[in-house]
Amino acid sequence: MALGASARDVIRLVLRQSLGMVFGGVAVGILAALAAGRLLMHTVDGMQSTEASTLIITIPVLVLAAMLASFGPARRASQIDPIRALRQD
């Protein structure tokens, strides 16, 4: 903001960074869920394989929840006085 960014630009920047971390977590989570499902299929009798519909439903819900959780800090970051923030660093 000290260099001319608007509050909307700051919110967009924070949300974009959060979205990058969320998608990284989604990728790791999918791999871990598939590996755990495969391991459990071999060790637990009656265990069924992971269905694609489960992932298709849960991933957007979790991404939406993460973005809503990121909006509060993004809004707070956009309201910081640039002079005060520069003095602290």
N, C-alpha and C positions, 0 to 999 in steps of 0.2 A: 504494500500500500504506500510505502514511503517512496517508491519509484513510479507511482502512478496507477497502480492496479485498483480497480474498484472492489467494493465488498463482494459483488457477484463473482468477480474473477477469483477472489480468495476462496470463496465457498466452492467454486468449481474445481480449483486446484486441489483442495483438501479432499473433496469427494472423489476426484480422479485417482489420487494416490491411494485412498481407501479401497477403491474398486480394484486397483491393481493387486493389493494385498489379499482382498477377498477372493479374487480369481485364482491367485496362487494357492490359497487355502483350499479352494474347491478342487483344484487339480490334485493336490496331495490327499485330500479327503476321499476323493473318488478312488484313487489308487489303493489307499488303505482299506476302504470299505470292500472293494473287490477282493483284495488279498485276504482280509479277515473272513469274508463270506466263503471263499474257496477253502480256507483252512477249517472253518467250522463245518462245512459240508462233509469233510472227510472224518471229522472227529465226533460230530453229534449226529445220532441216528434221527432221521426224519427231517433234517434241516434242508430247506429248499434253497436253490441258488437265488442270488439277488436279481430282482426283476428290474427291467429298465424303467418301468412306470414309477417305481419308488424313487429313483434318482431324478426322473423328469419332474416329479412333483416337489420333492424336497429342496432341490438346488435353488430354484427361483425364490422359494419362500425364505430360505436362509440368506440369499443374496439381498433380498429386499429388507430383511431384518437388520442385516449388517449396515446397509446404506442408511436406514432410518437411525440406527445407533450412531453413525458417523455424522449425521446432519447437525446434532447439537454442538460437538466440538468445532465443526466447520463454521457454524454461525458465530460461535464465540471467537474464533480466530478472525473473522471478518469485522468484529467490533472492537478489536484491540487498537488503541491509539498508536500509530507508527512511531511517534517520537518517544513515547514511554517504552516501547518494545526495543528500540535501538539503544536506549540508555542502559537497559538491563544487560545487553550483550556486551 
